[in-house]
Amino acid sequence: MRYYFLILLACSILCVQCIHQRTDNNNSSVPTYLSDHADSLKNLNNIILSPNEIITELLTGTKWLNTDIVNPKTNSVKYINTNREAINLGVYIADFAYLNFSENRTNALDYFKVIRDLAQKNDIYGCFDAIIFDRIQNNLANRDSLVLISQEMYYHMSDILENSNRPKVNAFISSGALVESLYLTVMNISKYSDNEPLVKKLFEQEQLVQSLNSFISTFKNDPDSKTICEQINSLKIIMDQAERKYTKRKVTRDKNNHFDVKGGEDRKVTEILFNEFKNKVILIRNDMVNVSN
C-alpha cells in the first residue's frame, strides 16, 4: 500500500501552495521550479517531500542560520531502540539538509556518516554509499549541488522503504524529520516582531502536520507511534487556533512560465500563540533526541 507516498505528496502540494501564498503580499513571481513540476502534479505519486524542501520553504531569506542547534552527532550511537534510531535518522536527515542550506557546511560529511550508520541499523542500504559520499565531498562549496544530492538521497530511501513494504519505519523517519525541521525553524526566530512573515509561513504547514499525524496514527498499537501521534496532534491543535481569512485565489502565468498567485488563505498568528507553538516544538524535539528514552 502506497499510503506514505500519498501523505508525503499531500505535504508537497501544501508547500507549493505556501510558496504561492507568499506572492500575495509582494506580487513577486513563484520560482521557475514550480512550473517545471506543474505537469508532474497530475501524477501525484511522482512528488515526494524531503526535509530539504521543508527547510528551503521555511528558511529561504533568513540572513543567518545557527548551526549549533542541530542534534550532536555524538548522540547517534546512543540510541539503542530501533524505533528511536529510525526517528533520529529523520532528525539527522533534517540536520544534514539544514547544514547544507547554511553557509557553514564544514560538518556536512560527518552528518552524512551519521545518517549512513543509522540507515544501516534500520536495514536501509544503497542510498548512502561511497559514491554519494564522494559527490558531497566534491560539492561542499556548492550549496545548490548539495541540495540536489540531499533530495536524491531522501527520494531513494523512500523508494527502498516503499518497495520493501516498511511504512512504519518511514513514518518514524518522517516524524523525526518534520519535528526537527520545525525545531530548526523556531530556533531561528528569536524576536516575533522581526519575523512575522516567517511565523505565518510556519503556521501554513498545518496540513503537513495533519497529514503526518494521520499517517503515524495507523501504527498506534506501537507505543512509540502512539506517543508521536499525540505529540504531532498537540502541534496541530495549536496551529488550528490561528485566525483565518479567505479571499478568492487568482493564478496567472507570464511568458517566462512563472506563476503569479494572489488571494487564498491568510493567517493571523499572535505572539502568544507562536510562543506556545515554539515551546511545544522544543519540548517534543528534545524528547525525540533524548538518549535516555
C-alpha positions in Angstrom: 0.0 0.0 0.0 1.5 3.3 -1.1 0.0 5.2 1.8 3.0 7.1 2.9 3.6 8.3 -0.6 0.1 9.8 -0.6 0.8 11.5 2.7 4.1 13.0 1.5 2.8 14.1 -1.8 -0.1 15.9 0.0 2.6 17.7 2.0 4.4 18.6 -1.2 1.3 20.2 -2.6 0.8 22.2 0.6 4.3 23.6 0.4 3.7 24.6 -3.3 0.6 26.4 -2.1 2.5 28.1 0.7 5.1 29.4 -1.8 2.3 30.7 -3.9 0.7 32.4 -1.0 3.9 34.3 -0.3 3.3 36.2 -3.5 0.0 37.6 -2.1 1.9 40.4 -0.2 4.7 41.2 -2.6 3.2 40.2 -6.0 6.5 38.5 -6.9 6.7 35.5 -9.2 6.9 32.0 -8.0 10.3 30.3 -8.7 10.6 28.5 -12.1 11.0 25.1 -10.5 7.3 25.2 -9.6 6.3 25.5 -13.2 8.8 22.7 -14.0 6.8 20.5 -11.7 3.4 21.6 -12.9 2.8 18.6 -15.2 4.0 16.2 -12.5 1.2 17.4 -10.2 -1.1 15.4 -12.4 0.7 12.3 -11.3 0.9 12.8 -7.5 3.0 9.7 -6.9 5.9 11.4 -8.6 6.2 14.0 -5.9 7.8 13.3 -2.5 8.5 15.9 0.2 12.1 15.9 1.6 13.3 17.7 4.7 15.4 19.8 2.4 12.2 21.1 0.7 10.6 21.9 4.1 13.6 23.8 5.3 14.1 25.6 2.0 10.4 26.7 2.1 10.6 27.9 5.6 14.1 29.4 5.9 14.7 31.0 2.5 15.5 34.6 3.1 16.8 34.1 6.6 20.1 36.0 6.8 22.0 33.8 9.3 21.4 30.3 10.4 22.6 29.0 13.8 24.3 25.7 13.1 25.0 24.9 16.7 21.3 23.9 17.3 21.5 20.6 15.3 21.4 17.3 17.2 25.0 16.5 18.3 26.4 13.7 16.1 27.8 12.0 19.2 24.2 11.2 20.2 23.7 8.9 17.2 25.4 5.9 18.8 23.4 6.2 22.0 20.0 5.3 20.5 19.6 1.5 21.2 15.9 1.1 20.4 15.3 0.6 16.7 12.3 2.9 16.7 14.4 5.7 18.3 17.1 5.0 15.7 14.6 5.5 12.9 13.2 8.7 14.5 16.6 10.2 14.8 17.6 9.1 11.4 14.9 11.5 10.3 16.2 14.1 12.7 19.8 13.8 11.3 18.5 13.9 7.7 16.8 17.2 8.5 20.0 18.4 10.2 22.0 17.4 7.1 19.7 19.4 4.9 19.9 22.4 7.3 23.7 22.3 7.3 23.8 22.1 3.5 21.4 25.1 3.4 23.5 27.2 5.7 26.8 28.9 5.0 28.7 26.7 7.4 28.9 23.3 5.8 32.0 22.0 7.5 30.1 19.2 9.3 28.2 18.0 6.3 30.3 14.9 5.7 30.2 13.9 9.4 26.5 14.1 9.4 26.3 12.1 6.2 28.2 9.4 8.0 25.8 9.5 10.9 22.9 9.1 8.5 24.6 6.2 6.8 25.2 4.4 10.0 21.7 4.9 11.3 20.2 3.8 8.0 22.2 0.6 8.1 20.9 -0.1 11.6 17.5 0.1 10.1 18.5 -2.2 7.2 18.4 0.6 4.6 21.2 0.1 2.2 22.2 1.5 -1.2 21.3 5.2 -0.9 24.1 6.4 1.4 27.1 4.8 -0.4 30.7 5.8 -1.2 29.5 7.4 -4.5 27.2 9.8 -2.7 29.9 10.5 -0.1 32.3 11.5 -2.9 29.7 13.7 -4.5 29.1 15.5 -1.2 32.9 15.9 -0.6 33.4 17.3 -4.1 30.5 19.8 -3.8 30.9 21.2 -0.3 31.4 24.7 -1.8 28.3 24.4 -3.9 25.1 24.7 -1.9 22.8 24.1 -4.8 24.5 20.8 -5.7 24.3 19.7 -2.0 20.6 20.5 -2.0 20.1 18.2 -5.0 22.2 15.4 -3.5 20.2 15.6 -0.3 16.9 15.4 -2.1 18.1 12.4 -4.2 19.2 10.5 -1.1 15.8 11.1 0.5 13.9 10.1 -2.6 16.0 6.9 -3.0 15.5 6.0 0.7 11.7 6.5 0.3 11.7 4.2 -2.7 13.6 1.5 -0.8 11.1 1.6 2.1 8.2 1.5 -0.2 9.5 -1.4 -2.3 10.2 -3.4 0.9 6.8 -2.6 2.4 8.1 -0.8 5.5 5.7 2.1 6.0 6.2 2.2 9.8 9.9 2.8 9.5 9.2 5.6 7.1 6.6 7.0 9.4 9.2 7.2 12.2 11.8 8.8 9.9 9.2 11.3 8.5 8.2 12.3 12.1 11.8 12.9 13.2 12.5 14.9 10.0 9.3 17.1 10.3 9.8 17.9 14.0 13.4 18.7 13.6 12.6 20.9 10.6 10.1 22.8 12.7 12.6 23.0 15.6 15.3 24.4 13.4 12.9 27.0 12.2 11.5 28.2 15.5 15.0 28.3 17.0 15.9 30.8 14.3 13.1 33.1 15.4 14.3 35.0 18.4 12.1 38.0 18.1 8.5 37.7 16.9 8.1 41.3 15.7 11.1 40.8 13.3 9.8 37.5 11.9 6.0 37.8 11.4 6.1 36.6 7.8 8.2 33.5 8.7 5.8 32.8 11.6 2.8 33.0 9.3 4.6 30.7 6.8 5.4 28.3 9.6 1.7 28.0 10.6 0.8 27.4 6.9 2.4 24.0 7.3 -0.7 22.8 9.3 -1.9 20.4 6.7 1.6 18.8 6.5 1.4 18.3 10.3 -2.2 16.9 10.0 -1.2 14.5 7.2 1.8 13.1 9.1 -0.5 12.7 12.2 -2.9 10.7 10.1 -0.1 8.6 8.7 1.6 7.8 12.1 -1.8 7.0 13.7 -2.2 3.9 11.5 0.5 2.3 13.8 -0.9 3.5 17.1 -0.7 0.0 18.6 3.0 0.7 18.8 3.8 2.7 22.0 6.3 5.0 20.2 3.8 5.6 17.4 1.1 6.5 19.9 3.4 8.9 21.7 4.4 10.6 18.4 0.8 10.8 17.3 -0.2 12.6 20.5 2.8 14.9 20.1 2.1 15.8 16.5 -1.6 16.3 17.3 -0.7 18.7 20.0 1.0 20.9 17.4 -2.0 20.6 15.1 -4.3 21.9 17.9 -2.1 25.0 18.5 -1.8 25.7 14.7 -5.6 25.4 14.3 -6.1 28.3 16.7 -4.6 30.8 14.1 -7.3 33.2 12.8 -8.0 32.6 9.1 -9.2 35.0 6.3 -10.1 33.8 2.8 -10.1 35.7 -0.5 -10.6 34.3 -3.9 -7.4 32.9 -5.4 -6.3 34.0 -8.9 -3.5 32.3 -10.7 -1.8 33.8 -13.8 1.3 32.6 -15.8 3.6 35.0 -17.6 5.5 34.4 -20.9 8.5 33.1 -18.9 6.3 30.4 -17.4 6.4 31.9 -13.9 3.2 31.6 -11.8 1.8 34.6 -10.0 -0.8 33.8 -7.3 -3.0 36.3 -5.5 -5.6 35.7 -2.8 -6.2 32.4 -0.9 -5.9 31.9 2.8 -4.3 34.4 5.1 -3.5 33.6 8.7 -3.1 35.8 11.7 -0.7 34.3 14.3 -0.4 36.2 17.6 2.9 36.4 19.5 1.3 34.4 22.4 0.2 31.7 20.0 3.6 31.5 18.3 5.4 31.2 21.7 3.1 28.4 22.7 3.8 26.6 19.5 7.6 27.2 19.8 7.7 25.9 23.3 5.7 22.8 22.3 8.0 22.1 19.3 11.1 22.4 21.5 9.6 20.0 24.1 8.7 17.4 21.5 12.0 17.6 19.7 14.0 17.3 22.9 12.0 14.2 23.8 12.8 12.7 20.4 16.6 13.2 20.6 16.8 12.3 24.3 19.3 9.4 24.5 17.7 8.2 27.8 14.5 7.2 26.1 
